[in-house]
Amino acid sequence: MGIWAQPGRDVRLEWGGEGVAALGGSCAVLVVVDVLSFGTTTDLVTSRGGRVLPVRWRDERGVAEAREAGAVLAGEGAWTLRPSSVTEIPSGTLLALPSPNGATLCAAAAATGAHVLAGCLRNASAVAAKAHELADGRAIAVIPGGERWGVDMLGEGKEFGPLRPCVEDQLGAGAIVAALRQRGRSASAEAALAAAAYAATDVAAALRGCSSGRELAATGHEADVALAAQVDVSETAPVLCQGILERT
């Protein structure tokens, strides 16, 4: 185990796909955090008794497999990646949810063999409790997804630019780390810093004022930011089971 795996601490944190690669081999649980919007939408769907099938971004094979599994593909009907679109989704719905960050990272995390959870601000304490249970004394990695420079959600062309660490995922990860520390878990410097940022921040104001929140507001999606900024309003911890995120 190298220094990049943050050995000697129960809770570790690193960003994006690179973080999954760095920590996946040494941690029993990986918590993927994508506040705007995959993690928040997943919480809302699973809290209502639905399930989410994460699909790698622009993965045509994954989309075809989702359809074969009987999933409803986000964007082809009333339900999309936007949290406000799924607040009334029926129980039992299997929603295939592509996203460049959260869904793609869930697939990468699953390949490590670790338990995988999808976290956000809404379910931070519930996800921490479930991660603590599944880890059974072993290490937990919290993976804030971040954004990618140059991703065009609607257009064609280059899919991924460099990683852009973002306020919303830093805070979501920090909330989960803080809840794990309350259970006696030690934190790496990277994880502790996220928890400190969360503790010192007006979360709702930060999400409204950060670049990602302002981008959504500029396109008329303030309601999605408001849903994502709610802290610990959900008791659901979505766990990836055979490729599908569901409430356990």
C-alpha positions in Angstrom: 0.0 0.0 0.0 1.5 3.3 -1.1 1.2 6.7 0.6 -1.4 7.7 -2.0 -3.8 5.2 -0.4 -3.7 7.3 2.8 -2.9 4.3 5.1 -3.4 4.3 8.8 -6.8 6.1 8.8 -10.3 4.6 8.8 -11.8 7.2 6.5 -10.0 8.4 3.4 -10.9 10.8 0.6 -9.8 11.4 -2.9 -11.4 12.9 -6.0 -13.0 11.4 -9.1 -11.9 8.3 -11.1 -8.3 8.9 -10.0 -9.5 8.7 -6.4 -11.3 5.4 -7.1 -8.1 4.0 -8.6 -6.0 5.2 -5.7 -8.2 4.0 -2.9 -10.3 1.2 -4.3 -7.8 -1.5 -3.6 -7.4 -0.7 0.1 -10.9 0.2 1.2 -13.9 -2.1 1.9 -16.4 0.6 1.0 -16.4 3.3 -1.6 -19.0 6.2 -1.2 -19.5 8.1 -4.5 -20.6 11.7 -3.9 -22.2 13.6 -6.7 -24.5 16.3 -5.2 -25.5 18.1 -8.4 -27.1 15.9 -9.4 -26.7 12.1 -9.6 -26.4 11.4 -5.9 -29.4 13.6 -5.1 -31.6 12.1 -7.8 -30.6 8.6 -6.7 -31.6 9.4 -3.1 -35.0 10.7 -4.2 -35.7 7.7 -6.4 -34.7 5.1 -3.9 -36.4 6.9 -1.0 -39.7 6.4 -3.0 -39.0 2.7 -3.5 -37.5 2.9 -6.9 -34.1 1.7 -8.1 -31.4 3.3 -10.1 -29.2 1.6 -12.8 -26.1 3.8 -13.2 -25.0 4.0 -16.8 -21.5 5.3 -17.9 -21.7 8.5 -19.8 -22.4 8.1 -23.5 -22.1 4.3 -23.2 -24.3 2.9 -26.0 -23.8 -0.6 -24.9 -24.8 0.3 -21.3 -27.9 2.0 -22.6 -28.9 -1.1 -24.7 -28.4 -3.3 -21.7 -30.5 -1.1 -19.5 -33.3 -1.3 -22.0 -33.0 -5.1 -22.1 -33.3 -5.1 -18.3 -36.6 -3.2 -18.6 -35.3 0.1 -17.2 -36.7 3.4 -18.1 -34.0 5.6 -19.6 -33.7 9.0 -18.0 -34.3 11.7 -20.6 -36.7 9.7 -22.7 -39.7 10.5 -20.6 -40.7 12.6 -17.7 -37.7 11.6 -15.5 -34.3 13.0 -16.1 -31.0 13.5 -14.2 -32.7 16.6 -12.5 -33.7 15.9 -8.9 -37.0 17.9 -9.3 -38.1 15.5 -12.1 -38.3 12.5 -9.8 -40.0 13.7 -6.7 -43.2 11.9 -7.6 -41.6 8.8 -9.3 -43.6 5.7 -8.7 -42.4 3.0 -6.3 -40.9 0.1 -8.2 -39.5 2.1 -11.1 -36.1 1.1 -12.4 -34.5 4.2 -13.8 -31.4 4.0 -15.9 -29.5 7.1 -15.1 -26.5 8.1 -17.2 -24.2 10.8 -15.8 -20.6 11.8 -16.5 -19.6 11.8 -12.9 -21.7 9.9 -10.4 -23.0 7.0 -12.6 -19.6 6.6 -14.3 -17.8 6.5 -11.0 -20.2 3.9 -9.5 -19.3 1.6 -12.4 -15.6 2.2 -11.8 -16.0 1.7 -8.1 -17.9 -1.6 -8.5 -15.0 -3.0 -10.5 -12.8 -2.8 -7.4 -14.9 -5.4 -5.6 -15.7 -3.0 -2.7 -19.2 -2.2 -1.5 -20.4 0.9 -3.3 -22.9 3.5 -2.0 -24.2 6.7 -3.6 -24.1 9.7 -1.2 -25.2 13.3 -1.1 -26.1 15.9 1.5 -29.7 14.7 1.8 -28.6 11.3 3.1 -25.2 12.0 4.5 -25.8 10.4 8.0 -27.7 7.5 6.6 -25.0 6.7 4.1 -22.3 7.0 6.8 -24.1 4.6 9.0 -24.5 2.0 6.3 -20.9 2.4 5.2 -19.7 1.9 8.8 -21.8 -1.2 9.0 -20.6 -2.7 5.7 -17.0 -1.9 6.4 -17.0 -4.0 9.5 -13.9 -2.2 10.9 -12.1 -1.9 7.6 -11.3 1.3 5.8 -13.9 3.5 4.0 -13.2 5.8 1.0 -15.3 8.8 0.3 -15.0 9.8 -3.4 -16.3 13.3 -4.3 -17.0 13.1 -8.0 -16.2 16.7 -9.0 -17.1 18.1 -12.4 -15.2 18.0 -15.7 -14.1 21.0 -17.6 -15.6 21.0 -21.1 -18.4 18.4 -20.7 -21.3 19.3 -23.0 -24.3 17.5 -21.5 -26.3 18.0 -24.7 -23.8 18.2 -27.5 -21.3 15.9 -29.2 -17.6 16.0 -29.1 -15.1 15.6 -26.3 -16.7 13.9 -23.3 -14.3 14.6 -20.5 -11.9 17.4 -19.8 -9.7 17.7 -16.7 -11.2 17.3 -13.2 -12.8 20.4 -11.6 -13.1 19.9 -7.9 -16.4 21.5 -6.9 -17.9 23.1 -3.8 -21.0 20.9 -3.7 -19.2 17.6 -3.7 -16.6 18.8 -1.2 -19.5 19.7 1.2 -21.3 16.4 0.5 -18.2 14.4 1.1 -17.5 16.5 4.2 -20.9 15.8 5.7 -20.4 12.0 5.3 -16.9 12.1 6.8 -18.2 14.2 9.7 -20.9 11.6 10.4 -18.3 8.8 10.2 -16.1 10.6 12.7 -19.0 10.7 15.1 -18.9 6.9 15.0 -15.3 7.0 16.2 -13.7 6.6 12.8 -10.3 8.3 12.3 -9.9 10.5 9.2 -7.0 11.2 6.8 -5.9 14.8 6.4 -7.8 14.9 3.1 -11.0 13.6 4.7 -10.7 15.8 7.8 -10.3 18.9 5.7 -13.6 18.2 3.9 -15.3 17.7 7.2 -13.9 21.0 8.5 -15.1 22.8 5.4 -18.6 21.3 5.8 -18.8 22.3 9.5 -17.7 25.9 8.7 -20.1 26.5 5.8 -23.6 27.7 5.3 -24.5 24.8 3.0 -27.6 26.2 1.3 -25.9 29.5 0.6 -22.8 27.8 -0.7 -24.7 25.7 -3.2 -26.6 28.7 -4.5 -23.4 30.7 -4.8 -21.1 28.1 -6.3 -20.4 27.8 -10.0 -22.5 24.6 -10.4 -25.4 26.0 -8.5 -25.3 29.3 -10.5 -25.2 27.3 -13.7 -28.3 25.4 -12.8 -30.1 28.6 -11.7 -29.2 30.4 -14.9 -31.1 27.7 -16.8 -34.2 27.9 -14.5 -33.3 24.9 -12.3 -33.2 26.6 -8.9 -35.5 23.9 -7.5 -32.8 21.3 -8.1 -30.3 23.3 -6.2 -32.7 23.6 -3.3 -33.4 19.9 -3.2 -29.7 19.1 -3.3 -28.9 21.6 -0.5 -31.1 19.8 2.1 -29.0 18.0 4.7 -30.0 14.8 6.4 -33.6 14.8 5.4 -33.4 11.3 4.1 -32.8 8.0 5.9 -32.0 6.1 2.7 -28.6 4.7 1.9 -28.5 3.5 -1.7 -26.2 0.5 -2.1 -25.1 -1.0 -5.4 -26.3 -4.6 -5.6 -25.6 -6.5 -8.8 -25.2 -3.2 -10.7 -28.3 -1.5 -9.4 -28.6 1.1 -6.6 -31.4 0.4 -4.2 -32.5 1.1 -0.7 -31.4 -1.6 1.8 
